[in-house]
Amino acid sequence: MLWILRCVLVVATHAHDGKEPTDRLVPPGWQGNPWGPAATRARESGELPSIPMTPRMAQWDQWGRKVLREGDIVFRRGDAKVLFGYFPFSRFIANASGSPYSHTAIVAVEDGAPVIYDITKAGVRRQPFHIWVLDNVGPIGVKRLKAAHRSHIAGVIAFCHKAFEDQVPFDYELGLDDSALYCVEMTEKAFRSEGLTLSQPVRLGDMERAPEFPLCMTLFQYLSTITLKKPLSLEQPVFFPGNERHGIWSSPLLETVYPPPSAATTNGAARPKTDVARQKPVGRSGPA
């Protein structure tokens, strides 16, 4: 029984040990972060082949170029699974926290195209948006700093560039220090580096829908004592993508870009005027 419990936690706490769908685009034999600095330079030099643009990727590329701007925060539902692929871990975390999202990242515009900076188990990544979005299995969201704060965007992107070049490790213990980062923490810390606090962390035990998952919450907490140097506690404060009430999504410093808000939204964000911004991405592969 103890051996089974150990296996469960190893899979649970290392949910990204299995390859992301976009990691499968990397040729066999490549070592290290497939979207890190070395891989990026290898693609630029031709050592790694460029990734062919499929029709759906082209749709996302067009959508991203029309909708996304430097410094935007993109939200998605990831597809990390545990228990040998039978338990949707990302979905559980999103649902327990009352959010449609499980992952955040930051947009930079490089050579005229949107690229995404985030972090997974392999380290900090840089991916073209039309590739990054292929790991999505649910809704997409986009938030943008309100006009009064946009002078800080260059500093936010500089934080992402430094974390990328330094290859900051992934934070399995969900700590609040800067020695390692998880995806939402990296997003929050990038803006805090410019004096912009987007959100406050929420204790794991205070996730909005945590009481609906008592067995999962108890098991997750108990098993963390087996493999983590610093076991997780329900008192552990964690940054979340969130919703209208908490997390980064609720930040009063941000306005909603996508999904397009109605005219009655409380944050006053304007409805995007381009048709592509009104399209609703369907499934994991492309916009409708």
N, C-alpha and C positions, 0 to 999 in steps of 0.2 A: 504493500500500500504506500509506504513512504517513497519508494522508487517512482510510483505513478505520480505522486504529488510533486516530486522534484521535476519530473519531465514536464508537467503542466506549467510550472512557473518558469522554467527555462524558455518555453515557447512563448508564454504570456509576456514576460518582461523583455524578451528579445523579438518582439513581433515583427521587426523589420529584418530579421535574419534571412527570411525568405525574400527572394528578389522582388522588387517592385516591377510592375509590368514594363516600365520604361527601361529598367536595368537590363531587360532581355534584348534590348536593341543594341547592346554593346557586344562586339565580337567575342567569342570564347577566347580565354587566355589572358584578357586584360586584367591586371592586378590593381587593387586599390579602389578608391572611390571612382566609379565610372562617370561621375559628373563633377569631379573635383578639378583643381587647377591643372594637374598633369594631363588628365584626359582632355580638358578643354584645349590646351596647347597642342596635344597630339592630333586633335581633329583639325585645328587650324593649319598644322604643318602637313597634314595628309597621312600621318602615321596611323591614325584611326580614320576609317572611311566616314564620310558624312552620312547622315541618316536620310534615306529617301523620303520625300514628302508624299504622303498618301492623300487622297481626296478629302478625307475627314480632317487630317492634320491641316490641310490647306484651308478648310473652313474655319478651324480654330485660329489659324494664323491671321486670317482676314478679320475675324471677330476681335482678336486681341489688339491688332493694330488700330482698329477703329474705337475700341472702348477703353483700353488700358492706358494709363499715364504713369510717368516716373513717380515712385513713392507709393503707389496704390497697394493696398493689402488685399490679397486674394484668399478666399476661403473655399475649402472643398471637403467632401466626405471621402476619407481614405478607405482602403480595402485591406488593412492589416487583419489577418486571421490567426487564431490560435487553435489549440487542440487539433493539430494536424489538418488545419483548414476547415474545420467544422464550426468553429465559434468566431463570429465576426467581431473582433476586438474593437476596431475603430467604430463600428456601429454602436457597440455597447457604451463606449466612452461618450460618444455624442449623445446618445439617448439618455444616459444617466445624468449628464450635465444639462439636459434640456435644450440641446442645440442641434440644428441640422448639419453642423460641420464638426470635423475632427482635426482639421489641419489648417494652418495659415502660412503664408509666405509673402514676400515683398517683391514688387515689380521694379525693375530698372529697364530703361530704354537704351539699348546699345546697338549701334549701327542701324538705327531706325526701326528696330524690332523689339518687342517686349521679351525680356528674359526674367526668370524667376530665381530668387535666392531663398533657400530654405535649408532644413537639416533633417537627415534621417540617420539611421544606424551607421551608415558609411561615412558620415561627416557632412559638412556644409556643401550644398550643391548649387550649381548654376545650370539651369536648363532653359532652352527656348520655351515660351509659353505653350506653343502648339505641341510640345512633347510633354511638358509637366502635366498638362491637363489630362493626358491619357491615363494617369493613375487615379483619376476621379471616378467614383461610382455613384454619386448623388448630386445634390444641388451645388451650384457655383454661386459665390457671393463676392462682391467687390466693394470695398470701402476706400474713401479718399480723404485726406486731410482737408479741412475747411480752409478757405482762401487765406484767412488770417495767419495760418500756421505753415503755409507751404514754403516759406523761406528756409525751413529746417530740412527739407527733403534731401538736399545734397549731403548733409551730415548723416542722415539715415542710411543713404546708399553707401556712404564711406564706411559705416559700421559693417554693412553686409560684405563689402569688398574685403575688409580686413579679416572678418571671421572666415571668409572663404579662403583667402590666402594662408591664414594660420591653421586652417582645418581644425577648428574647435570640435572636440568630440561630442557625441550624443550623450545626453544626460538621462540615463535609465532611472536614477534615483529621484528625479524631478526636484532637485535642489534649486534654491534661489540665488546661489552664488554664480559667478561668471566662468568658473573653471570648465563647465560643460553646459550645453544648452539642449533643450528640446524645441520643437518647432514653434509653438506659441510663445515660449519664453524668448526665443531669438527675435521674433517679431516685436514683442513688448520691449526688450532691451534695446533694440535698434532705435526705437523712438525715444526711449528714456535717455539714451546717450545724448539727445538733443534737448533734454529737459521736458519732454512731452510724455506724461503718464497717461497711457490709454486706459488701463484697467488695473484693478487690484486682484490679487490671487484669491481663490476660493478654496477653503478646506475640502479635501476629498469627501469627508463625511457630510459636507453641506451642499454637495451637488444637488440641484433642484429635484431630480427624480431618483436619487440614491435609495430612498426607502422602498422603491419598487423593485430593487435588485438586491435583496439582503444576502442571498446565498453567494452571488458573485462578489459582492463587496467584502464579505467575510473571508471568502476563499482567497481573493486577491491580496488582502491585507496579511493573512496568515502565511501564505506561501512566500511572500516577499522576505520573510525572516530566514528562508532557506538559502537563497542565492544572492541577495543584495547585501553589501557591507553595511548599508544604512537602510534597514527595512522601512517600507512605507507605512504610514500611519494615517488613520482617518483625520488626524489633526494636520496633516501635511498640506501646506498652502500650494496651490497649483494655478497657473494661468490657463485660461480656457478660451476657445474661440467665442463661445457664449451666444447670447441672444439679445433681445431688446432690453433685458433686465440686468444682465451682468456680462462680464467678459469684454473682449476687444470689440465685438460687434456693437455693444451698447455705448461705446465711448462718445461723449459729447464733442470731442475734437474732430470727429469723423462725420462725413456725409455718405449716404448710400448711393452707389453708382449702379449696382446690379445685385439683386433683381430690381427693376425700375420701381421706385416708390410711387404711391398714389399722390395726388395733389394734397391729401390730408395728412401726409406724414409729419411727425412732430419735429423732425430735424431740418425741415425746409429744403431738403435736397431736390434739385430739379430733375424731372424725368428726362432720361437721355433721349435725344431727338432722332438718333440714327436708327433705322430699322433693325440693324444687326444687334443693337443693344437691347432690343425688345425680344429678341429670340431667346427661347428657353432651352438651354442645353438638355439633351435627353440622354439618359444612360451614361456610359463611360466614354463614349467615343467622339461625339461631336455635337455641334449646335443643331437645333431643329431647322 
